[in-house]
């Protein structure tokens, strides 16, 4: 049986110390991002945070935005808009496919 890579990327497998090391950020920073609603790592039955590959990708995007001078509130809004935009693109592609049209070319640089 083949494993779905998208499901694997969503599975929380890294503890906070490993996630901090992989992202280059302090565990306190990861906790701050969680308190601000930017991250939502999975939790074990005992309450331990478990970060997924997708979470680490989000952490990298947050760090990129913060480095460019955007504050946490701005980062939150940008992440919301990027997620909304991705959902709209998926809907557009699905609808075009259902209507028999060609899906649009992938966006460049996004």
N, C-alpha and C positions, 0 to 999 in steps of 0.2 A: 504494500500500500504506500503510495507517495504522500509525502507531507506537504501541505499547502504552505509555501513560503510566507504568505501574508499573515497567516495565523501564527506562525513561528515568530514573526517580527513583533506581534502584539503580545506575546507571552512574556510576563515579567520573570526574568531569571537572574538579574544582577542586584545584589545588595547595594545599599547606598554608598559604601566605601568603594566598591568596584565601579559603580556608576560615576562617582566623583573622579576616580582615577582615569577612567576612559574619557570623560568629558573635559578634564583639566580644571574642574571647579571644586570648591570646597563642599563638603556635605551640608554645611549651613546654608550655602547658596541654593542648593537643591531643595532644601526644606523651605526656604523663602519663596522660591518659585512655586512650590506646592501650595503654600499658604495664600499666595496671590492668585491661585487658580490657573496658573500657566501649565502645571503638570498634574497628573493624577495617576501616580504609580499604583500598581496592584499591591495588595496586602496579603500576607500569609494569615492563617487562622490566628496566629499570635500577634498580629499587627505590624510585622516587619515589612518595610517597603521593599518592593521588587520592581525594578525598572526593566522595561523591554527595549528592544532595538529601536522601536518607534519613539519611545520616551527619550532615548539618547539622541535621536535625530532632532527631536523638538528642542532638547537642551542646546544642541549645537546651533540651531536657528535662533534661539533666544540669545545666546552668547554673541552671535553675529550682529543681531540687532542692537544689543546693549553696547557693543564695541563701536557701533556707528553713531552712538550718542542718543539713542532713543530710550526714554524712561520706561519703567515697568508697565505703566498704564498704556502707553503707546504700543509696547510690545504685545500686550494682551489684545488690543484692538486689531493690530496687524495679523496676529495669529487667527483671530476670529474671522477676519475678512479673507485670509488665505484659505481657511477651511471651507467657508461659504463658497468661495470662487471655485474650489476643487469640486464641491458637490454640484454646483451649477454646470460645470463642464461635463461631469459624468451624466447628469440628466440630459444635457444637450446631445451628447454622443448617443445615449440610449434612445432618445426620441428620434434622432436622425436615422438610426439603424432600424427602428421600428417602422419608420416611414419609407424605408428602402433607399434613403439617401446616403451619400458618402459622408463618413464622419470628417470633421474638420481636421486639418493637419495639427500635430501637437504644437503647443506654443513654444516659442523660442525664448530661452533665457529665464523661464519661470520655474 
